[in-house]
Amino acid sequence: MNNAIMRKIDVTDSYRPLSAVKLVGTFTISTPPTNAADVLFRGDDGSDVPWVPGEWHEFYSIDLAEVRVKGTPGDAVTVVGGTW
């Protein structure tokens, strides 16, 4: 089944996944330029990887449940793409 996915995820001060369930697809993940601070993504080695406001990257065949983010409450991450 093909589905368009468009989400705005509010970040918190502790890590949480971009999806509560397994969701594999092709996505552009971004941090809106209106964010007050960097959003931290948990790297594959457990390190904090900062994304500045306005940063975005495309990912292919990624599981959003495996992508974890944290940051300043009130800031967000957007996800646009789909499962095809």
PDB file of N, CA, C and O in Angstrom, chain B, residues numbered from 101:
ATOM      1  N   MET B 101       0.834  -1.172   0.000  1.00  0.00           N
ATOM      2  CA  MET B 101       0.000   0.000   0.000  1.00  0.00           C
ATOM      3  C   MET B 101       0.884   1.242   0.000  1.00  0.00           C
ATOM      4  O   MET B 101       1.841   1.320   0.771  1.00  0.00           O
ATOM      5  N   ASN B 102       0.579   2.201  -0.845  1.00  0.00           N
ATOM      6  CA  ASN B 102       1.309   3.462  -0.913  1.00  0.00           C
ATOM      7  C   ASN B 102       0.589   4.515  -0.088  1.00  0.00           C
ATOM      8  O   ASN B 102      -0.625   4.692  -0.193  1.00  0.00           O
ATOM      9  N   ASN B 103       1.360   5.208   0.732  1.00  0.00           N
ATOM     10  CA  ASN B 103       0.783   6.242   1.587  1.00  0.00           C
ATOM     11  C   ASN B 103       1.678   7.468   1.606  1.00  0.00           C
ATOM     12  O   ASN B 103       2.895   7.359   1.753  1.00  0.00           O
ATOM     13  N   ALA B 104       1.067   8.636   1.457  1.00  0.00           N
ATOM     14  CA  ALA B 104       1.800   9.884   1.660  1.00  0.00           C
ATOM     15  C   ALA B 104       1.852  10.147   3.163  1.00  0.00           C
ATOM     16  O   ALA B 104       0.850  10.002   3.863  1.00  0.00           O
ATOM     17  N   ILE B 105       3.022  10.533   3.645  1.00  0.00           N
ATOM     18  CA  ILE B 105       3.227  10.815   5.065  1.00  0.00           C
ATOM     19  C   ILE B 105       3.664  12.272   5.197  1.00  0.00           C
ATOM     20  O   ILE B 105       4.641  12.687   4.574  1.00  0.00           O
ATOM     21  N   MET B 106       2.951  13.041   5.998  1.00  0.00           N
ATOM     22  CA  MET B 106       3.321  14.426   6.295  1.00  0.00           C
ATOM     23  C   MET B 106       3.067  14.648   7.779  1.00  0.00           C
ATOM     24  O   MET B 106       1.932  14.563   8.247  1.00  0.00           O
ATOM     25  N   ARG B 107       4.149  14.937   8.518  1.00  0.00           N
ATOM     26  CA  ARG B 107       4.017  15.085   9.961  1.00  0.00           C
ATOM     27  C   ARG B 107       4.861  16.231  10.489  1.00  0.00           C
ATOM     28  O   ARG B 107       5.930  16.540   9.963  1.00  0.00           O
ATOM     29  N   LYS B 108       4.356  16.843  11.530  1.00  0.00           N
ATOM     30  CA  LYS B 108       5.127  17.804  12.329  1.00  0.00           C
ATOM     31  C   LYS B 108       5.230  17.176  13.704  1.00  0.00           C
ATOM     32  O   LYS B 108       4.216  16.906  14.348  1.00  0.00           O
ATOM     33  N   ILE B 109       6.453  16.944  14.154  1.00  0.00           N
ATOM     34  CA  ILE B 109       6.692  16.317  15.448  1.00  0.00           C
ATOM     35  C   ILE B 109       7.304  17.358  16.376  1.00  0.00           C
ATOM     36  O   ILE B 109       8.380  17.888  16.099  1.00  0.00           O
ATOM     37  N   ASP B 110       6.624  17.647  17.466  1.00  0.00           N
ATOM     38  CA  ASP B 110       7.171  18.566  18.466  1.00  0.00           C
ATOM     39  C   ASP B 110       8.249  17.837  19.255  1.00  0.00           C
ATOM     40  O   ASP B 110       8.040  16.708  19.698  1.00  0.00           O
ATOM     41  N   VAL B 111       9.398  18.477  19.431  1.00  0.00           N
ATOM     42  CA  VAL B 111      10.488  17.846  20.174  1.00  0.00           C
ATOM     43  C   VAL B 111      10.324  18.131  21.667  1.00  0.00           C
ATOM     44  O   VAL B 111       9.679  19.099  22.070  1.00  0.00           O
ATOM     45  N   THR B 112      10.931  17.253  22.476  1.00  0.00           N
ATOM     46  CA  THR B 112      10.937  17.409  23.922  1.00  0.00           C
ATOM     47  C   THR B 112      12.389  17.422  24.379  1.00  0.00           C
ATOM     48  O   THR B 112      13.301  17.293  23.562  1.00  0.00           O
ATOM     49  N   ASP B 113      12.603  17.575  25.660  1.00  0.00           N
ATOM     50  CA  ASP B 113      13.978  17.611  26.168  1.00  0.00           C
ATOM     51  C   ASP B 113      14.570  16.223  26.402  1.00  0.00           C
ATOM     52  O   ASP B 113      15.674  16.105  26.934  1.00  0.00           O
ATOM     53  N   SER B 114      13.846  15.169  26.011  1.00  0.00           N
ATOM     54  CA  SER B 114      14.401  13.812  26.054  1.00  0.00           C
ATOM     55  C   SER B 114      14.158  13.134  24.707  1.00  0.00           C
ATOM     56  O   SER B 114      13.213  13.465  23.990  1.00  0.00           O
ATOM     57  N   TYR B 115      15.023  12.188  24.381  1.00  0.00           N
ATOM     58  CA  TYR B 115      14.909  11.516  23.083  1.00  0.00           C
ATOM     59  C   TYR B 115      13.586  10.778  22.944  1.00  0.00           C
ATOM     60  O   TYR B 115      13.107  10.147  23.886  1.00  0.00           O
ATOM     61  N   ARG B 116      13.001  10.870  21.742  1.00  0.00           N
ATOM     62  CA  ARG B 116      11.826  10.076  21.395  1.00  0.00           C
ATOM     63  C   ARG B 116      11.851   9.819  19.895  1.00  0.00           C
ATOM     64  O   ARG B 116      12.420  10.611  19.144  1.00  0.00           O
ATOM     65  N   PRO B 117      11.244   8.722  19.446  1.00  0.00           N
ATOM     66  CA  PRO B 117      11.267   8.380  18.017  1.00  0.00           C
ATOM     67  C   PRO B 117      10.328   9.263  17.200  1.00  0.00           C
ATOM     68  O   PRO B 117       9.388   9.854  17.731  1.00  0.00           O
ATOM     69  N   LEU B 118      10.599   9.340  15.906  1.00  0.00           N
ATOM     70  CA  LEU B 118       9.735  10.100  14.996  1.00  0.00           C
ATOM     71  C   LEU B 118       8.434   9.368  14.699  1.00  0.00           C
ATOM     72  O   LEU B 118       7.498   9.969  14.172  1.00  0.00           O
ATOM     73  N   SER B 119       8.358   8.073  15.029  1.00  0.00           N
ATOM     74  CA  SER B 119       7.129   7.299  14.877  1.00  0.00           C
ATOM     75  C   SER B 119       7.041   6.301  16.022  1.00  0.00           C
ATOM     76  O   SER B 119       8.043   5.707  16.419  1.00  0.00           O
ATOM     77  N   ALA B 120       5.842   6.123  16.544  1.00  0.00           N
ATOM     78  CA  ALA B 120       5.640   5.167  17.643  1.00  0.00           C
ATOM     79  C   ALA B 120       5.603   3.728  17.145  1.00  0.00           C
ATOM     80  O   ALA B 120       5.745   2.796  17.937  1.00  0.00           O
ATOM     81  N   VAL B 121       5.416   3.537  15.848  1.00  0.00           N
ATOM     82  CA  VAL B 121       5.374   2.203  15.249  1.00  0.00           C
ATOM     83  C   VAL B 121       6.345   2.154  14.073  1.00  0.00           C
ATOM     84  O   VAL B 121       6.744   3.194  13.549  1.00  0.00           O
ATOM     85  N   LYS B 122       6.722   0.951  13.661  1.00  0.00           N
ATOM     86  CA  LYS B 122       7.605   0.801  12.503  1.00  0.00           C
ATOM     87  C   LYS B 122       6.954   1.458  11.286  1.00  0.00           C
ATOM     88  O   LYS B 122       5.803   1.170  10.956  1.00  0.00           O
ATOM     89  N   LEU B 123       7.694   2.336  10.630  1.00  0.00           N
ATOM     90  CA  LEU B 123       7.190   3.057   9.458  1.00  0.00           C
ATOM     91  C   LEU B 123       8.364   3.285   8.517  1.00  0.00           C
ATOM     92  O   LEU B 123       9.131   4.234   8.682  1.00  0.00           O
ATOM     93  N   VAL B 124       8.496   2.407   7.532  1.00  0.00           N
ATOM     94  CA  VAL B 124       9.622   2.444   6.602  1.00  0.00           C
ATOM     95  C   VAL B 124       9.180   3.115   5.311  1.00  0.00           C
ATOM     96  O   VAL B 124       8.130   2.791   4.756  1.00  0.00           O
ATOM     97  N   GLY B 125       9.994   4.055   4.840  1.00  0.00           N
ATOM     98  CA  GLY B 125       9.678   4.748   3.605  1.00  0.00           C
ATOM     99  C   GLY B 125      10.806   5.674   3.195  1.00  0.00           C
ATOM    100  O   GLY B 125      11.912   5.622   3.733  1.00  0.00           O
ATOM    101  N   THR B 126      10.495   6.525   2.226  1.00  0.00           N
ATOM    102  CA  THR B 126      11.423   7.537   1.735  1.00  0.00           C
ATOM    103  C   THR B 126      10.915   8.881   2.233  1.00  0.00           C
ATOM    104  O   THR B 126       9.765   9.248   1.991  1.00  0.00           O
ATOM    105  N   PHE B 127      11.792   9.626   2.942  1.00  0.00           N
ATOM    106  CA  PHE B 127      11.348  10.842   3.608  1.00  0.00           C
ATOM    107  C   PHE B 127      12.376  11.955   3.503  1.00  0.00           C
ATOM    108  O   PHE B 127      13.580  11.708   3.437  1.00  0.00           O
ATOM    109  N   THR B 128      11.880  13.187   3.489  1.00  0.00           N
ATOM    110  CA  THR B 128      12.698  14.360   3.738  1.00  0.00           C
ATOM    111  C   THR B 128      12.406  14.768   5.174  1.00  0.00           C
ATOM    112  O   THR B 128      11.267  15.070   5.528  1.00  0.00           O
ATOM    113  N   ILE B 129      13.447  14.772   5.990  1.00  0.00           N
ATOM    114  CA  ILE B 129      13.323  15.169   7.393  1.00  0.00           C
ATOM    115  C   ILE B 129      13.976  16.531   7.530  1.00  0.00           C
ATOM    116  O   ILE B 129      15.088  16.745   7.048  1.00  0.00           O
ATOM    117  N   SER B 130      13.280  17.455   8.191  1.00  0.00           N
ATOM    118  CA  SER B 130      13.824  18.811   8.310  1.00  0.00           C
ATOM    119  C   SER B 130      13.547  19.405   9.674  1.00  0.00           C
ATOM    120  O   SER B 130      12.642  18.982  10.393  1.00  0.00           O
ATOM    121  N   THR B 131      14.350  20.393  10.008  1.00  0.00           N
ATOM    122  CA  THR B 131      14.132  21.208  11.196  1.00  0.00           C
ATOM    123  C   THR B 131      13.726  22.588  10.687  1.00  0.00           C
ATOM    124  O   THR B 131      14.515  23.246  10.009  1.00  0.00           O
ATOM    125  N   PRO B 132      12.519  23.036  10.998  1.00  0.00           N
ATOM    126  CA  PRO B 132      12.045  24.311  10.460  1.00  0.00           C
ATOM    127  C   PRO B 132      12.966  25.482  10.817  1.00  0.00           C
ATOM    128  O   PRO B 132      13.555  25.498  11.898  1.00  0.00           O
ATOM    129  N   PRO B 133      13.092  26.451   9.922  1.00  0.00           N
ATOM    130  CA  PRO B 133      13.944  27.615  10.193  1.00  0.00           C
ATOM    131  C   PRO B 133      13.437  28.464  11.352  1.00  0.00           C
ATOM    132  O   PRO B 133      14.173  29.305  11.867  1.00  0.00           O
ATOM    133  N   THR B 134      12.191  28.258  11.770  1.00  0.00           N
ATOM    134  CA  THR B 134      11.630  29.013  12.892  1.00  0.00           C
ATOM    135  C   THR B 134      12.000  28.410  14.255  1.00  0.00           C
ATOM    136  O   THR B 134      11.676  28.996  15.288  1.00  0.00           O
ATOM    137  N   ASN B 135      12.672  27.250  14.275  1.00  0.00           N
ATOM    138  CA  ASN B 135      13.101  26.666  15.554  1.00  0.00           C
ATOM    139  C   ASN B 135      14.018  27.632  16.286  1.00  0.00           C
ATOM    140  O   ASN B 135      14.778  28.373  15.663  1.00  0.00           O
ATOM    141  N   ALA B 136      13.943  27.622  17.610  1.00  0.00           N
ATOM    142  CA  ALA B 136      14.767  28.509  18.428  1.00  0.00           C
ATOM    143  C   ALA B 136      16.198  28.009  18.589  1.00  0.00           C
ATOM    144  O   ALA B 136      17.107  28.798  18.844  1.00  0.00           O
ATOM    145  N   ALA B 137      16.400  26.691  18.439  1.00  0.00           N
ATOM    146  CA  ALA B 137      17.719  26.105  18.693  1.00  0.00           C
ATOM    147  C   ALA B 137      17.911  24.863  17.819  1.00  0.00           C
ATOM    148  O   ALA B 137      17.000  24.435  17.110  1.00  0.00           O
ATOM    149  N   ASP B 138      19.116  24.300  17.887  1.00  0.00           N
ATOM    150  CA  ASP B 138      19.392  23.048  17.174  1.00  0.00           C
ATOM    151  C   ASP B 138      18.504  21.931  17.722  1.00  0.00           C
ATOM    152  O   ASP B 138      18.135  21.938  18.896  1.00  0.00           O
ATOM    153  N   VAL B 139      18.168  20.972  16.856  1.00  0.00           N
ATOM    154  CA  VAL B 139      17.523  19.733  17.275  1.00  0.00           C
ATOM    155  C   VAL B 139      18.612  18.665  17.263  1.00  0.00           C
ATOM    156  O   VAL B 139      19.398  18.589  16.319  1.00  0.00           O
ATOM    157  N   LEU B 140      18.659  17.847  18.300  1.00  0.00           N
ATOM    158  CA  LEU B 140      19.655  16.784  18.384  1.00  0.00           C
ATOM    159  C   LEU B 140      19.050  15.467  17.922  1.00  0.00           C
ATOM    160  O   LEU B 140      18.002  15.037  18.405  1.00  0.00           O
ATOM    161  N   PHE B 141      19.737  14.839  16.976  1.00  0.00           N
ATOM    162  CA  PHE B 141      19.378  13.503  16.520  1.00  0.00           C
ATOM    163  C   PHE B 141      20.356  12.538  17.172  1.00  0.00           C
ATOM    164  O   PHE B 141      21.538  12.855  17.304  1.00  0.00           O
ATOM    165  N   ARG B 142      19.880  11.362  17.583  1.00  0.00           N
ATOM    166  CA  ARG B 142      20.774  10.366  18.157  1.00  0.00           C
ATOM    167  C   ARG B 142      21.469   9.652  16.999  1.00  0.00           C
ATOM    168  O   ARG B 142      20.822   9.021  16.163  1.00  0.00           O
ATOM    169  N   GLY B 143      22.789   9.762  16.968  1.00  0.00           N
ATOM    170  CA  GLY B 143      23.584   9.116  15.927  1.00  0.00           C
ATOM    171  C   GLY B 143      23.625   7.612  16.094  1.00  0.00           C
ATOM    172  O   GLY B 143      23.261   7.091  17.148  1.00  0.00           O
ATOM    173  N   ASP B 144      24.067   6.907  15.060  1.00  0.00           N
ATOM    174  CA  ASP B 144      24.119   5.447  15.105  1.00  0.00           C
ATOM    175  C   ASP B 144      25.080   4.940  16.176  1.00  0.00           C
ATOM    176  O   ASP B 144      24.982   3.785  16.590  1.00  0.00           O
ATOM    177  N   ASP B 145      25.999   5.774  16.627  1.00  0.00           N
ATOM    178  CA  ASP B 145      26.937   5.388  17.685  1.00  0.00           C
ATOM    179  C   ASP B 145      26.509   5.936  19.047  1.00  0.00           C
ATOM    180  O   ASP B 145      27.265   5.841  20.013  1.00  0.00           O
ATOM    181  N   GLY B 146      25.298   6.512  19.134  1.00  0.00           N
ATOM    182  CA  GLY B 146      24.787   7.041  20.388  1.00  0.00           C
ATOM    183  C   GLY B 146      25.118   8.497  20.636  1.00  0.00           C
ATOM    184  O   GLY B 146      24.692   9.065  21.642  1.00  0.00           O
ATOM    185  N   SER B 147      25.875   9.112  19.735  1.00  0.00           N
ATOM    186  CA  SER B 147      26.261  10.518  19.913  1.00  0.00           C
ATOM    187  C   SER B 147      25.106  11.449  19.548  1.00  0.00           C
ATOM    188  O   SER B 147      24.165  11.054  18.860  1.00  0.00           O
ATOM    189  N   ASP B 148      25.198  12.701  20.025  1.00  0.00           N
ATOM    190  CA  ASP B 148      24.248  13.740  19.650  1.00  0.00           C
ATOM    191  C   ASP B 148      24.699  14.365  18.336  1.00  0.00           C
ATOM    192  O   ASP B 148      25.847  14.789  18.207  1.00  0.00           O
ATOM    193  N   VAL B 149      23.795  14.422  17.361  1.00  0.00           N
ATOM    194  CA  VAL B 149      24.103  15.035  16.065  1.00  0.00           C
ATOM    195  C   VAL B 149      23.196  16.258  15.908  1.00  0.00           C
ATOM    196  O   VAL B 149      21.996  16.108  15.677  1.00  0.00           O
ATOM    197  N   PRO B 150      23.757  17.470  16.032  1.00  0.00           N
ATOM    198  CA  PRO B 150      22.918  18.664  15.957  1.00  0.00           C
ATOM    199  C   PRO B 150      22.537  19.027  14.517  1.00  0.00           C
ATOM    200  O   PRO B 150      23.365  18.996  13.606  1.00  0.00           O
ATOM    201  N   TRP B 151      21.270  19.369  14.348  1.00  0.00           N
ATOM    202  CA  TRP B 151      20.784  19.930  13.094  1.00  0.00           C
ATOM    203  C   TRP B 151      20.370  21.368  13.385  1.00  0.00           C
ATOM    204  O   TRP B 151      19.581  21.618  14.296  1.00  0.00           O
ATOM    205  N   VAL B 152      20.898  22.303  12.619  1.00  0.00           N
ATOM    206  CA  VAL B 152      20.562  23.711  12.805  1.00  0.00           C
ATOM    207  C   VAL B 152      19.170  23.990  12.236  1.00  0.00           C
ATOM    208  O   VAL B 152      18.706  23.261  11.359  1.00  0.00           O
ATOM    209  N   PRO B 153      18.504  25.030  12.720  1.00  0.00           N
ATOM    210  CA  PRO B 153      17.212  25.401  12.138  1.00  0.00           C
ATOM    211  C   PRO B 153      17.339  25.597  10.624  1.00  0.00           C
ATOM    212  O   PRO B 153      18.235  26.292  10.144  1.00  0.00           O
ATOM    213  N   GLY B 154      16.431  24.974   9.896  1.00  0.00           N
ATOM    214  CA  GLY B 154      16.435  25.047   8.436  1.00  0.00           C
ATOM    215  C   GLY B 154      17.174  23.914   7.756  1.00  0.00           C
ATOM    216  O   GLY B 154      17.147  23.825   6.528  1.00  0.00           O
ATOM    217  N   GLU B 155      17.831  23.046   8.504  1.00  0.00           N
ATOM    218  CA  GLU B 155      18.564  21.920   7.909  1.00  0.00           C
ATOM    219  C   GLU B 155      17.584  20.820   7.492  1.00  0.00           C
ATOM    220  O   GLU B 155      16.580  20.585   8.164  1.00  0.00           O
ATOM    221  N   TRP B 156      17.886  20.154   6.383  1.00  0.00           N
ATOM    222  CA  TRP B 156      17.050  19.050   5.921  1.00  0.00           C
ATOM    223  C   TRP B 156      17.905  18.029   5.178  1.00  0.00           C
ATOM    224  O   TRP B 156      18.957  18.361   4.630  1.00  0.00           O
ATOM    225  N   HIS B 157      17.436  16.779   5.170  1.00  0.00           N
ATOM    226  CA  HIS B 157      18.114  15.688   4.464  1.00  0.00           C
ATOM    227  C   HIS B 157      17.076  14.702   3.964  1.00  0.00           C
ATOM    228  O   HIS B 157      16.027  14.521   4.582  1.00  0.00           O
ATOM    229  N   GLU B 158      17.380  14.057   2.830  1.00  0.00           N
ATOM    230  CA  GLU B 158      16.520  13.018   2.275  1.00  0.00           C
ATOM    231  C   GLU B 158      17.053  11.651   2.689  1.00  0.00           C
ATOM    232  O   GLU B 158      18.261  11.416   2.702  1.00  0.00           O
ATOM    233  N   PHE B 159      16.130  10.757   3.026  1.00  0.00           N
ATOM    234  CA  PHE B 159      16.485   9.396   3.423  1.00  0.00           C
ATOM    235  C   PHE B 159      15.633   8.408   2.644  1.00  0.00           C
ATOM    236  O   PHE B 159      14.444   8.638   2.420  1.00  0.00           O
ATOM    237  N   TYR B 160      16.244   7.319   2.237  1.00  0.00           N
ATOM    238  CA  TYR B 160      15.568   6.276   1.475  1.00  0.00           C
ATOM    239  C   TYR B 160      15.515   4.996   2.303  1.00  0.00           C
ATOM    240  O   TYR B 160      16.518   4.584   2.886  1.00  0.00           O
ATOM    241  N   SER B 161      14.356   4.380   2.351  1.00  0.00           N
ATOM    242  CA  SER B 161      14.144   3.130   3.099  1.00  0.00           C
ATOM    243  C   SER B 161      14.586   3.260   4.552  1.00  0.00           C
ATOM    244  O   SER B 161      15.353   2.440   5.055  1.00  0.00           O
ATOM    245  N   ILE B 162      14.100   4.284   5.209  1.00  0.00           N
ATOM    246  CA  ILE B 162      14.431   4.516   6.613  1.00  0.00           C
ATOM    247  C   ILE B 162      13.191   4.231   7.469  1.00  0.00           C
ATOM    248  O   ILE B 162      12.063   4.506   7.061  1.00  0.00           O
ATOM    249  N   ASP B 163      13.423   3.678   8.655  1.00  0.00           N
ATOM    250  CA  ASP B 163      12.354   3.409   9.609  1.00  0.00           C
ATOM    251  C   ASP B 163      12.282   4.579  10.585  1.00  0.00           C
ATOM    252  O   ASP B 163      13.208   4.792  11.368  1.00  0.00           O
ATOM    253  N   LEU B 164      11.201   5.329  10.545  1.00  0.00           N
ATOM    254  CA  LEU B 164      11.068   6.503  11.417  1.00  0.00           C
ATOM    255  C   LEU B 164      11.050   6.130  12.898  1.00  0.00           C
ATOM    256  O   LEU B 164      11.368   6.965  13.745  1.00  0.00           O
ATOM    257  N   ALA B 165      10.685   4.894  13.221  1.00  0.00           N
ATOM    258  CA  ALA B 165      10.695   4.459  14.616  1.00  0.00           C
ATOM    259  C   ALA B 165      12.118   4.334  15.158  1.00  0.00           C
ATOM    260  O   ALA B 165      12.315   4.299  16.372  1.00  0.00           O
ATOM    261  N   GLU B 166      13.112   4.265  14.267  1.00  0.00           N
ATOM    262  CA  GLU B 166      14.511   4.147  14.680  1.00  0.00           C
ATOM    263  C   GLU B 166      15.218   5.500  14.769  1.00  0.00           C
ATOM    264  O   GLU B 166      16.352   5.576  15.242  1.00  0.00           O
ATOM    265  N   VAL B 167      14.555   6.564  14.317  1.00  0.00           N
ATOM    266  CA  VAL B 167      15.146   7.907  14.344  1.00  0.00           C
ATOM    267  C   VAL B 167      14.667   8.605  15.609  1.00  0.00           C
ATOM    268  O   VAL B 167      13.468   8.798  15.809  1.00  0.00           O
ATOM    269  N   ARG B 168      15.615   8.981  16.461  1.00  0.00           N
ATOM    270  CA  ARG B 168      15.270   9.602  17.742  1.00  0.00           C
ATOM    271  C   ARG B 168      15.800  11.040  17.797  1.00  0.00           C
ATOM    272  O   ARG B 168      16.923  11.330  17.386  1.00  0.00           O
ATOM    273  N   VAL B 169      14.946  11.926  18.323  1.00  0.00           N
ATOM    274  CA  VAL B 169      15.287  13.348  18.376  1.00  0.00           C
ATOM    275  C   VAL B 169      14.958  13.931  19.747  1.00  0.00           C
ATOM    276  O   VAL B 169      14.108  13.421  20.476  1.00  0.00           O
ATOM    277  N   LYS B 170      15.661  15.019  20.075  1.00  0.00           N
ATOM    278  CA  LYS B 170      15.319  15.816  21.255  1.00  0.00           C
ATOM    279  C   LYS B 170      15.751  17.239  20.985  1.00  0.00           C
ATOM    280  O   LYS B 170      16.529  17.501  20.067  1.00  0.00           O
ATOM    281  N   GLY B 171      15.243  18.159  21.789  1.00  0.00           N
ATOM    282  CA  GLY B 171      15.622  19.552  21.602  1.00  0.00           C
ATOM    283  C   GLY B 171      14.897  20.452  22.560  1.00  0.00           C
ATOM    284  O   GLY B 171      14.491  20.036  23.645  1.00  0.00           O
ATOM    285  N   THR B 172      14.739  21.674  22.155  1.00  0.00           N
ATOM    286  CA  THR B 172      14.068  22.678  22.964  1.00  0.00           C
ATOM    287  C   THR B 172      12.557  22.521  22.807  1.00  0.00           C
ATOM    288  O   THR B 172      12.043  22.597  21.691  1.00  0.00           O
ATOM    289  N   PRO B 173      11.836  22.303  23.916  1.00  0.00           N
ATOM    290  CA  PRO B 173      10.374  22.224  23.794  1.00  0.00           C
ATOM    291  C   PRO B 173       9.826  23.447  23.057  1.00  0.00           C
ATOM    292  O   PRO B 173      10.232  24.582  23.308  1.00  0.00           O
ATOM    293  N   GLY B 174       8.900  23.184  22.150  1.00  0.00           N
ATOM    294  CA  GLY B 174       8.358  24.238  21.289  1.00  0.00           C
ATOM    295  C   GLY B 174       8.939  24.185  19.884  1.00  0.00           C
ATOM    296  O   GLY B 174       8.322  24.681  18.940  1.00  0.00           O
ATOM    297  N   ASP B 175      10.128  23.585  19.733  1.00  0.00           N
ATOM    298  CA  ASP B 175      10.713  23.378  18.410  1.00  0.00           C
ATOM    299  C   ASP B 175      10.138  22.096  17.803  1.00  0.00           C
ATOM    300  O   ASP B 175       9.460  21.330  18.488  1.00  0.00           O
ATOM    301  N   ALA B 176      10.410  21.869  16.533  1.00  0.00           N
ATOM    302  CA  ALA B 176       9.783  20.752  15.834  1.00  0.00           C
ATOM    303  C   ALA B 176      10.712  20.152  14.781  1.00  0.00           C
ATOM    304  O   ALA B 176      11.757  20.707  14.440  1.00  0.00           O
ATOM    305  N   VAL B 177      10.283  19.001  14.289  1.00  0.00           N
ATOM    306  CA  VAL B 177      10.893  18.324  13.140  1.00  0.00           C
ATOM    307  C   VAL B 177       9.731  18.037  12.187  1.00  0.00           C
ATOM    308  O   VAL B 177       8.649  17.646  12.628  1.00  0.00           O
ATOM    309  N   THR B 178       9.949  18.228  10.885  1.00  0.00           N
ATOM    310  CA  THR B 178       8.926  17.853   9.916  1.00  0.00           C
ATOM    311  C   THR B 178       9.403  16.669   9.097  1.00  0.00           C
ATOM    312  O   THR B 178      10.592  16.510   8.819  1.00  0.00           O
ATOM    313  N   VAL B 179       8.434  15.839   8.717  1.00  0.00           N
ATOM    314  CA  VAL B 179       8.694  14.641   7.926  1.00  0.00           C
ATOM    315  C   VAL B 179       7.719  14.646   6.767  1.00  0.00           C
ATOM    316  O   VAL B 179       6.507  14.718   6.973  1.00  0.00           O
ATOM    317  N   VAL B 180       8.240  14.570   5.539  1.00  0.00           N
ATOM    318  CA  VAL B 180       7.396  14.529   4.343  1.00  0.00           C
ATOM    319  C   VAL B 180       7.937  13.421   3.440  1.00  0.00           C
ATOM    320  O   VAL B 180       9.135  13.366   3.163  1.00  0.00           O
ATOM    321  N   GLY B 181       7.068  12.565   2.996  1.00  0.00           N
ATOM    322  CA  GLY B 181       7.481  11.483   2.103  1.00  0.00           C
ATOM    323  C   GLY B 181       6.377  10.459   1.996  1.00  0.00           C
ATOM    324  O   GLY B 181       5.192  10.792   1.961  1.00  0.00           O
ATOM    325  N   GLY B 182       6.793   9.196   1.944  1.00  0.00           N
ATOM    326  CA  GLY B 182       5.785   8.166   1.836  1.00  0.00           C
ATOM    327  C   GLY B 182       6.349   6.779   1.808  1.00  0.00           C
ATOM    328  O   GLY B 182       7.562   6.572   1.795  1.00  0.00           O
ATOM    329  N   THR B 183       5.435   5.823   1.797  1.00  0.00           N
ATOM    330  CA  THR B 183       5.779   4.416   1.691  1.00  0.00           C
ATOM    331  C   THR B 183       5.363   3.954   0.307  1.00  0.00           C
ATOM    332  O   THR B 183       4.173   3.885   0.001  1.00  0.00           O
ATOM    333  N   TRP B 184       6.339   3.637  -0.528  1.00  0.00           N
ATOM    334  CA  TRP B 184       6.041   3.160  -1.880  1.00  0.00           C
ATOM    335  C   TRP B 184       7.042   2.148  -2.316  1.00  0.00           C
ATOM    336  O   TRP B 184       6.952   1.633  -3.431  1.00  0.00           O
TER     337      TRP B 184
END
